[in-house]
Amino acid sequence: MRVLDLFSGIGGFSLGLERAGMETVAFCEMDPAAQKVLAKHWPEVPCYPDVRSVTRQRLEDDGIRGINVICGGFPCQDISFAGSGAGLGGERSGLWWEFHRLIGEIKPAFVIIENVSALRTRGLADVLRGLHALGYDAEWHCIPASHFGAPHRRDRIWIVAYPHNDGKPVGSLNDEARRLPTIGAIGWGPWRDGFTGDVRMAYGLSGGMDRIKQLGNSVVPQIPEAIGRAIMEVTKC
């Protein structure tokens, strides 16, 4: 499974999905500090700085083809209850529509979306309608990081979408795909493997503020790993 990682941050999505057996073929991230982290850990993977300039044609011109999964946590500033409340019409959270555009252009087998739980009342219906218009069914579930052993709640909504065919998943997914939100074989229970402590601590290091910001914006890798393992199972990759 080849992954296009949008709004990549420091690569939490890709870390989890690669642990599940997937391969990241391109990032898209505008923050210079996060770009440095991606370049350190994925030196061979290209990183595009502006999602608005990424197209299927540009990716193919750069030799990036055969994308099976698009993932990303698009900006939450206009969705969060601490934000402006502009929702998907806001300048930052409105970048969802660039995500949506790329789904339509690339037509991946799976889409994995993350955002704050406030999306349920501040744009989820529009996201689901947009996915449906592109030919995708979707499942969603709110999952706190604490379910995976983190010492903070960090409740987030996770959406998994896949192409529909007369209301049924296509190919070998069958009824298995409809169980993705619960991932019964994997389990959403506490999972501490690979957890290294309080991710918000800077320990007085130089550049600590950047570190706190990037860690605070990142997803907990164990969650996309669980989703990735479920996808690999249902597709028998």
Contacts in CASP RR format, 6 or more apart in sequence:
PFRMAT RR
TARGET T0000
AUTHOR 0000-0000-0000
METHOD contacts of the structure
MODEL  1
MRVLDLFSGIGGFSLGLERAGMETVAFCEMDPAAQKVLAKHWPEVPCYPD
VRSVTRQRLEDDGIRGINVICGGFPCQDISFAGSGAGLGGERSGLWWEFH
RLIGEIKPAFVIIENVSALRTRGLADVLRGLHALGYDAEWHCIPASHFGA
PHRRDRIWIVAYPHNDGKPVGSLNDEARRLPTIGAIGWGPWRDGFTGDVR
MAYGLSGGMDRIKQLGNSVVPQIPEAIGRAIMEVTKC
1 17 0 8 1.000
1 21 0 8 1.000
1 22 0 8 1.000
1 23 0 8 1.000
1 68 0 8 1.000
1 69 0 8 1.000
1 109 0 8 1.000
1 110 0 8 1.000
1 228 0 8 1.000
1 231 0 8 1.000
1 232 0 8 1.000
1 235 0 8 1.000
1 237 0 8 1.000
2 22 0 8 1.000
2 23 0 8 1.000
2 25 0 8 1.000
2 66 0 8 1.000
2 67 0 8 1.000
2 68 0 8 1.000
2 69 0 8 1.000
3 14 0 8 1.000
3 17 0 8 1.000
3 22 0 8 1.000
3 23 0 8 1.000
3 24 0 8 1.000
3 25 0 8 1.000
3 67 0 8 1.000
3 68 0 8 1.000
3 69 0 8 1.000
3 70 0 8 1.000
3 71 0 8 1.000
4 24 0 8 1.000
4 25 0 8 1.000
4 26 0 8 1.000
4 28 0 8 1.000
4 59 0 8 1.000
4 64 0 8 1.000
4 67 0 8 1.000
4 69 0 8 1.000
4 70 0 8 1.000
4 71 0 8 1.000
4 102 0 8 1.000
4 106 0 8 1.000
4 108 0 8 1.000
5 11 0 8 1.000
5 13 0 8 1.000
5 14 0 8 1.000
5 17 0 8 1.000
5 24 0 8 1.000
5 26 0 8 1.000
5 27 0 8 1.000
5 28 0 8 1.000
5 71 0 8 1.000
5 72 0 8 1.000
6 28 0 8 1.000
6 51 0 8 1.000
6 54 0 8 1.000
6 70 0 8 1.000
6 71 0 8 1.000
6 72 0 8 1.000
6 73 0 8 1.000
6 74 0 8 1.000
6 99 0 8 1.000
6 102 0 8 1.000
7 28 0 8 1.000
7 29 0 8 1.000
7 51 0 8 1.000
7 72 0 8 1.000
7 73 0 8 1.000
7 74 0 8 1.000
7 75 0 8 1.000
7 95 0 8 1.000
7 99 0 8 1.000
8 14 0 8 1.000
8 27 0 8 1.000
8 28 0 8 1.000
8 29 0 8 1.000
8 34 0 8 1.000
8 38 0 8 1.000
8 47 0 8 1.000
8 72 0 8 1.000
9 29 0 8 1.000
9 31 0 8 1.000
9 34 0 8 1.000
9 37 0 8 1.000
9 38 0 8 1.000
9 214 0 8 1.000
9 217 0 8 1.000
9 218 0 8 1.000
10 34 0 8 1.000
10 37 0 8 1.000
10 38 0 8 1.000
10 214 0 8 1.000
10 215 0 8 1.000
10 217 0 8 1.000
10 218 0 8 1.000
11 27 0 8 1.000
11 34 0 8 1.000
11 37 0 8 1.000
11 38 0 8 1.000
11 41 0 8 1.000
11 42 0 8 1.000
11 218 0 8 1.000
12 218 0 8 1.000
12 219 0 8 1.000
12 220 0 8 1.000
12 221 0 8 1.000
12 224 0 8 1.000
13 71 0 8 1.000
13 72 0 8 1.000
13 73 0 8 1.000
13 112 0 8 1.000
13 114 0 8 1.000
13 219 0 8 1.000
13 221 0 8 1.000
13 224 0 8 1.000
14 24 0 8 1.000
14 27 0 8 1.000
14 42 0 8 1.000
14 71 0 8 1.000
15 221 0 8 1.000
15 224 0 8 1.000
15 225 0 8 1.000
16 221 0 8 1.000
16 222 0 8 1.000
16 224 0 8 1.000
16 225 0 8 1.000
16 228 0 8 1.000
17 24 0 8 1.000
17 69 0 8 1.000
17 71 0 8 1.000
17 112 0 8 1.000
17 224 0 8 1.000
17 225 0 8 1.000
17 227 0 8 1.000
17 228 0 8 1.000
18 24 0 8 1.000
19 221 0 8 1.000
19 225 0 8 1.000
20 224 0 8 1.000
20 225 0 8 1.000
20 226 0 8 1.000
20 227 0 8 1.000
20 228 0 8 1.000
20 229 0 8 1.000
20 231 0 8 1.000
20 232 0 8 1.000
21 228 0 8 1.000
21 232 0 8 1.000
21 237 0 8 1.000
22 69 0 8 1.000
22 228 0 8 1.000
22 232 0 8 1.000
24 42 0 8 1.000
24 45 0 8 1.000
25 45 0 8 1.000
25 64 0 8 1.000
25 67 0 8 1.000
26 45 0 8 1.000
26 46 0 8 1.000
26 47 0 8 1.000
26 48 0 8 1.000
26 59 0 8 1.000
26 62 0 8 1.000
26 64 0 8 1.000
26 67 0 8 1.000
27 38 0 8 1.000
27 42 0 8 1.000
27 45 0 8 1.000
27 46 0 8 1.000
27 47 0 8 1.000
27 48 0 8 1.000
28 47 0 8 1.000
28 48 0 8 1.000
28 49 0 8 1.000
28 50 0 8 1.000
28 51 0 8 1.000
28 54 0 8 1.000
29 35 0 8 1.000
29 38 0 8 1.000
29 47 0 8 1.000
29 48 0 8 1.000
29 49 0 8 1.000
30 49 0 8 1.000
30 50 0 8 1.000
30 51 0 8 1.000
31 214 0 8 1.000
33 210 0 8 1.000
33 213 0 8 1.000
33 214 0 8 1.000
34 214 0 8 1.000
35 47 0 8 1.000
35 49 0 8 1.000
37 214 0 8 1.000
38 45 0 8 1.000
38 47 0 8 1.000
39 47 0 8 1.000
46 62 0 8 1.000
46 64 0 8 1.000
48 54 0 8 1.000
48 58 0 8 1.000
51 95 0 8 1.000
51 98 0 8 1.000
51 99 0 8 1.000
51 102 0 8 1.000
52 95 0 8 1.000
52 98 0 8 1.000
54 98 0 8 1.000
54 102 0 8 1.000
55 102 0 8 1.000
55 105 0 8 1.000
56 102 0 8 1.000
56 105 0 8 1.000
56 106 0 8 1.000
59 65 0 8 1.000
59 67 0 8 1.000
59 106 0 8 1.000
67 106 0 8 1.000
67 108 0 8 1.000
68 108 0 8 1.000
68 109 0 8 1.000
68 110 0 8 1.000
69 108 0 8 1.000
69 109 0 8 1.000
69 110 0 8 1.000
69 111 0 8 1.000
69 112 0 8 1.000
69 231 0 8 1.000
70 99 0 8 1.000
70 102 0 8 1.000
70 103 0 8 1.000
70 106 0 8 1.000
70 108 0 8 1.000
70 110 0 8 1.000
70 111 0 8 1.000
70 112 0 8 1.000
71 111 0 8 1.000
71 112 0 8 1.000
71 113 0 8 1.000
71 114 0 8 1.000
71 224 0 8 1.000
72 99 0 8 1.000
72 112 0 8 1.000
72 113 0 8 1.000
72 114 0 8 1.000
73 113 0 8 1.000
73 114 0 8 1.000
73 115 0 8 1.000
73 219 0 8 1.000
74 93 0 8 1.000
74 94 0 8 1.000
74 95 0 8 1.000
74 96 0 8 1.000
74 99 0 8 1.000
74 113 0 8 1.000
74 115 0 8 1.000
75 92 0 8 1.000
75 93 0 8 1.000
75 94 0 8 1.000
75 95 0 8 1.000
76 92 0 8 1.000
76 93 0 8 1.000
76 115 0 8 1.000
76 116 0 8 1.000
76 118 0 8 1.000
76 119 0 8 1.000
77 83 0 8 1.000
77 84 0 8 1.000
77 92 0 8 1.000
77 93 0 8 1.000
78 84 0 8 1.000
78 85 0 8 1.000
78 86 0 8 1.000
78 87 0 8 1.000
78 88 0 8 1.000
78 89 0 8 1.000
78 90 0 8 1.000
78 91 0 8 1.000
78 92 0 8 1.000
78 93 0 8 1.000
78 94 0 8 1.000
79 85 0 8 1.000
79 87 0 8 1.000
79 88 0 8 1.000
79 93 0 8 1.000
79 115 0 8 1.000
79 116 0 8 1.000
79 118 0 8 1.000
79 119 0 8 1.000
79 122 0 8 1.000
79 123 0 8 1.000
80 116 0 8 1.000
80 118 0 8 1.000
81 118 0 8 1.000
84 90 0 8 1.000
85 122 0 8 1.000
86 93 0 8 1.000
87 93 0 8 1.000
87 94 0 8 1.000
87 122 0 8 1.000
87 123 0 8 1.000
88 94 0 8 1.000
88 96 0 8 1.000
88 97 0 8 1.000
88 122 0 8 1.000
88 123 0 8 1.000
88 126 0 8 1.000
88 127 0 8 1.000
96 127 0 8 1.000
99 113 0 8 1.000
100 130 0 8 1.000
100 131 0 8 1.000
100 134 0 8 1.000
103 111 0 8 1.000
103 131 0 8 1.000
103 134 0 8 1.000
103 136 0 8 1.000
103 161 0 8 1.000
104 134 0 8 1.000
107 134 0 8 1.000
107 163 0 8 1.000
109 162 0 8 1.000
109 163 0 8 1.000
109 235 0 8 1.000
110 160 0 8 1.000
110 161 0 8 1.000
110 162 0 8 1.000
110 231 0 8 1.000
111 131 0 8 1.000
111 136 0 8 1.000
111 138 0 8 1.000
111 159 0 8 1.000
111 160 0 8 1.000
111 161 0 8 1.000
111 162 0 8 1.000
112 158 0 8 1.000
112 159 0 8 1.000
112 160 0 8 1.000
112 161 0 8 1.000
112 224 0 8 1.000
112 227 0 8 1.000
112 228 0 8 1.000
113 127 0 8 1.000
113 158 0 8 1.000
113 159 0 8 1.000
113 160 0 8 1.000
113 161 0 8 1.000
114 156 0 8 1.000
114 157 0 8 1.000
114 158 0 8 1.000
114 159 0 8 1.000
114 219 0 8 1.000
114 223 0 8 1.000
114 224 0 8 1.000
115 156 0 8 1.000
115 157 0 8 1.000
116 155 0 8 1.000
116 156 0 8 1.000
116 157 0 8 1.000
117 142 0 8 1.000
117 155 0 8 1.000
117 156 0 8 1.000
117 157 0 8 1.000
119 127 0 8 1.000
119 157 0 8 1.000
120 142 0 8 1.000
120 157 0 8 1.000
124 140 0 8 1.000
124 157 0 8 1.000
127 138 0 8 1.000
127 159 0 8 1.000
128 138 0 8 1.000
128 140 0 8 1.000
128 159 0 8 1.000
131 137 0 8 1.000
131 138 0 8 1.000
131 159 0 8 1.000
131 161 0 8 1.000
132 138 0 8 1.000
132 164 0 8 1.000
135 163 0 8 1.000
135 164 0 8 1.000
136 161 0 8 1.000
136 162 0 8 1.000
136 163 0 8 1.000
136 164 0 8 1.000
137 161 0 8 1.000
137 162 0 8 1.000
137 163 0 8 1.000
137 164 0 8 1.000
137 167 0 8 1.000
137 169 0 8 1.000
137 177 0 8 1.000
138 159 0 8 1.000
138 160 0 8 1.000
138 161 0 8 1.000
138 162 0 8 1.000
139 159 0 8 1.000
139 160 0 8 1.000
139 161 0 8 1.000
139 177 0 8 1.000
139 178 0 8 1.000
139 180 0 8 1.000
139 181 0 8 1.000
140 157 0 8 1.000
140 158 0 8 1.000
140 159 0 8 1.000
140 160 0 8 1.000
140 181 0 8 1.000
141 157 0 8 1.000
141 158 0 8 1.000
141 181 0 8 1.000
141 182 0 8 1.000
141 188 0 8 1.000
142 155 0 8 1.000
142 156 0 8 1.000
142 157 0 8 1.000
142 158 0 8 1.000
143 155 0 8 1.000
143 156 0 8 1.000
143 157 0 8 1.000
143 158 0 8 1.000
143 188 0 8 1.000
143 223 0 8 1.000
144 153 0 8 1.000
144 154 0 8 1.000
144 155 0 8 1.000
144 156 0 8 1.000
145 152 0 8 1.000
145 153 0 8 1.000
145 154 0 8 1.000
145 155 0 8 1.000
145 156 0 8 1.000
145 220 0 8 1.000
145 223 0 8 1.000
146 152 0 8 1.000
146 153 0 8 1.000
146 154 0 8 1.000
147 188 0 8 1.000
147 189 0 8 1.000
147 190 0 8 1.000
147 191 0 8 1.000
148 189 0 8 1.000
148 190 0 8 1.000
148 191 0 8 1.000
148 192 0 8 1.000
148 195 0 8 1.000
148 220 0 8 1.000
148 222 0 8 1.000
148 223 0 8 1.000
148 226 0 8 1.000
149 190 0 8 1.000
149 191 0 8 1.000
149 192 0 8 1.000
149 195 0 8 1.000
149 222 0 8 1.000
150 195 0 8 1.000
150 199 0 8 1.000
150 220 0 8 1.000
151 197 0 8 1.000
151 198 0 8 1.000
152 198 0 8 1.000
152 200 0 8 1.000
154 220 0 8 1.000
156 219 0 8 1.000
156 223 0 8 1.000
158 181 0 8 1.000
158 223 0 8 1.000
158 227 0 8 1.000
160 180 0 8 1.000
160 181 0 8 1.000
160 227 0 8 1.000
160 231 0 8 1.000
162 169 0 8 1.000
162 170 0 8 1.000
162 173 0 8 1.000
162 177 0 8 1.000
163 169 0 8 1.000
163 170 0 8 1.000
164 170 0 8 1.000
168 174 0 8 1.000
169 175 0 8 1.000
169 177 0 8 1.000
169 178 0 8 1.000
172 234 0 8 1.000
172 235 0 8 1.000
172 236 0 8 1.000
173 234 0 8 1.000
173 235 0 8 1.000
176 233 0 8 1.000
176 234 0 8 1.000
177 234 0 8 1.000
179 230 0 8 1.000
180 227 0 8 1.000
180 230 0 8 1.000
180 231 0 8 1.000
180 234 0 8 1.000
182 188 0 8 1.000
183 226 0 8 1.000
183 227 0 8 1.000
183 229 0 8 1.000
183 230 0 8 1.000
185 230 0 8 1.000
185 233 0 8 1.000
186 226 0 8 1.000
186 229 0 8 1.000
186 230 0 8 1.000
187 226 0 8 1.000
188 226 0 8 1.000
191 222 0 8 1.000
191 226 0 8 1.000
193 222 0 8 1.000
194 222 0 8 1.000
195 222 0 8 1.000
199 215 0 8 1.000
199 216 0 8 1.000
199 218 0 8 1.000
200 212 0 8 1.000
200 215 0 8 1.000
200 216 0 8 1.000
202 208 0 8 1.000
202 209 0 8 1.000
202 211 0 8 1.000
202 212 0 8 1.000
205 211 0 8 1.000
231 237 0 8 1.000
END
